[in-house]
C-alpha cells in the first residue's frame, strides 16, 4: 500500500514538473516576443531620428 502511494506521488510530481516547464516555456516565449517588439520599436525610433538628423 505504501509503495503504491509512493508511485502515485511520483506521477503527481512528474505531472507538476511538466506543467511548470510548459508555463516557463510559455512565459519565456512571450517575454522574448515582447522584447522583440520593443527592440523593433526602438529601431524604428532610432531610424527616424537618424533620418531627421541627416535631413537637417
Secondary structure, DSSP 8 states (H G I E B T S, - for coil): -HHHHHHHHHHHHHHHHHHHHHHHHHHHHHHHHHHHHHHHHHHHHHHHHHHHHHH-
